[in-house]
Amino acid sequence: MKYQLKDFHRNIPDEDLLEDLKRVANKLQSTNLSSRDYNNKGGKFTSGTISNRFGGWNKALEKAGLGLAQQRNISEEELFKNIEQVWIKIGRQPVFRDIKVPISNYSTAQYVSRFGTWRKALEAFIEFINSNTDDDSTNESLKDSLQENSTDEVQIKHKTKRFPSERLKVQVLMRDGNKCRLCGLTLIGDDIHFDHIFPWSKGGETVLENLQILCSKHNIAKSNLEYPIK
């Protein structure tokens, strides 16, 4: 058998290096791909080539949208925020097999290590979601958002931000599921629209009681109309 020199990879486009990182991570179903695993388990290039190109292995992972390797001090809040993002992406309660790249930034192993089991991690997450009032929420009457000035014109003064936070989105999904309130279509990812039941433009606030799930078609059709809640 004749020896053949390995190809040099000096002029490989950045996109090719990043795509290969994602390919190997998906193959291994790992959110925290180590340089050793990349080299030993199917990487087309070398970890050295990738590290040199992007200024370090973790910087390359970050560029590829993968979780950073060897993160030992991830806070509970970061783990919970990740569950929020996964929940919103898939539109339902995530199960064990959902926690992998590219959907999740962290692996199930990190949740099991911190909480004991994935079920216990979810229980802690639910407690986290329900423990504090969302920053954008308000318990005051929505009617208080309308204030009349001296010329009898109605000025709208909102107490909340227009767009719901990740936590509030999850609360809506927990309550209503991921189906359009008007047609019943099951939705995922960017197809999920969080609509103000009483329109924002008319003084409706961004609170749980005033939000519903709509598909793109019905969200556009509804616009700022007030549909009766069924």
N, C-alpha and C positions, 0 to 999 in steps of 0.2 A: 504493500500500500504506500503510495507516494504522499509525502507530507505537503499540505497546502497552507499557504499563509492565510491568516484571517484577514478579512477586509477591514480597512481603516474607516472610521466613521466621523471624519472631520467636517464634512460638508453636508451632513444630514440636516434637513430642515427641523426647526424646533417642533413643529406640529407632528412630525413623524416620531420623534422621541416621546412626546407627551402621549400620543395615541398608543404607543407600545406599552407605556406605563399603565394606561387604563386597560389595555387588553390583558396584561398579565394579572392585574388586580381583579378583573372580572373573572378570569379563569380560576383564580385561587379563592374567589369570593371573599376577598380581604379588603377591609377599609384602611388598613395600616400596613402597606406594603414595605417590607424592609429591603435594603439593598442586597442582602444575602439571598432572600427569596427570589428577587428579580433575577439575579445572576444564575441561580441554580435551578430555577423552575420555568424556564422558557423565555427569558428576556432576549430580544433580538440584538440589543446593543449591550454595553457594559454599564454598570452603575457609575463607574468612574467617568465615562464619557458624559453621562447625564448630569452628574454632580458638577463637573467642570463647566458644562454649558449654562447651567442655571444658578451657579453659585452655592451649591449644596443640595443634598438629597431631599431634605424636607422642603426646600424652596421649589424643587422640581415637582414634588407631590402636590404642593399647594397650587402650582400653576396648572396641574392636571386636574385639579378639583377633587383630589383624594385627601383622606385624613392623614395627618402628619404621623410619621413613625415614632415609636417610643415616647408616646405622651403618657407620663405617669401621674400627672397632677391635674387631671381633668376634673373640674368641679361638677357637683351634682346639677347645678343650674345649666351648665353647658350640655350635659347629657339629656336633661329634660328639654332644652331648646331643640336639640336634635330630634327628639321624639315628636315635638310639635311640628317640625318641618316635614318629617316623614309622614305624619298623620295627614297633613294638608296636601302633600303630593299625591298620596294614594286615595285620599278621601274617606278613610275608614280607620278603625283601630288597627294598628300594625301588629302583625304576628311575628314570631321568631324569625321566620325565613325572609321577612321583609327587610331586616336590618343588615344590609350589605350594600356595597357600592353598586351603582352610583347614587342610590336613594339615600343611604345613610352615611354620615361622616365617621361614625364609630361602629365597632363590631359588637356582636352579641356578647362576646367574651368580656368586654369592658363592663357591660351591664351586669352580667352574672358575677363578675369579680366584685363589683361594688355593692350589689343588692342581694346576691345569693341565687336568684333565679330571674328569668325574664318576667314572669308573672309578678314577682315582688317589685321589680323595676317599674312595671306599669301601674301597680297599686300606689307606689310612691309618687309617680307622675300625676295620677289622678288627684292625689292629695295636694300636690303642688299647684295644679290647675285650679282647684277649688278653694285653696287656702286664702288667696288674696284677691281683692277686687282689682280688675284690670285698670291700668293707669288711665286708659281712655274712657272708662265707664263713669257713669254718674247715676245716682239714685233719685235725682231731682226730676220733677215733672217735665216732660218734653214741651209742654205748653209754655214753660218759663223761658224757653229759647226765643220766643217771639216777644219783641218789645216795640211798643208804638212810640213814635217820636211826636213832636209838637204839630207836625203837618199831617198827622193821621196816616203816614206811610208806615208800613211794617218793615222793620229792620230785623234781620235774623242774626242772633248772637249765639254761636254754638259753644257748648261746654265740652265737646269732645272733638277729636280729630276726625277727618272725613273717612280715612281708611282704617279698618279694624286691624288690631295687632295680631300677631301669630297666635297668642293665647286665646284671644276672643274668637278667632276663626275656628280653633279647635273646639271651643265650647259650643259654637253653632253646629259643627259637624257631630259632636257628641249628642246634641239634642235632636237634630233633624236627620242625621245621616247624610249621604252624599247624593241625594236625588233632588232633581228640580222640583220645587214646591208646586209648580203649575202643571208640568207635564209628566213628572215621575221618571224622567230619564236619569239613569245612573251616570255620575260624572266623576272624573279624576283630574288631577293636576290643574293646568291652566283653564280647563273647561268649567271649573267650579267658580261661580260668581257669587260674591257675598253682597246681597242687595239690601238697601234700606227699605223696609216696608212702608213707613211714612217717609217720603223722599227727603234727602239731605237738603235739596234746594228749597224746600218748604219749611225747614226747621227740624227735620228728623235727626235724632242723635245716633251716634255709633255705639249702641248698647245692645246687649244680647237680645232683649225683648223686641228690638226694632230691626233685627237682621234675619234674613232668610237666604236659602240656597236657591239659585236660579241657573238655568243653562244660558249659554250666550244668546241664543235666539230670543228667549223670553226676557232676558235682562235688557236687551236692546229695545224690544217691543214695548216693555213696560216704561222705560225711560223714567220720567218723574211723575208718572201716574200713581194713584193710590188704589191698588188692587185690594179687594176685600180678602181677609185672611180666612182660609177654610179650616 
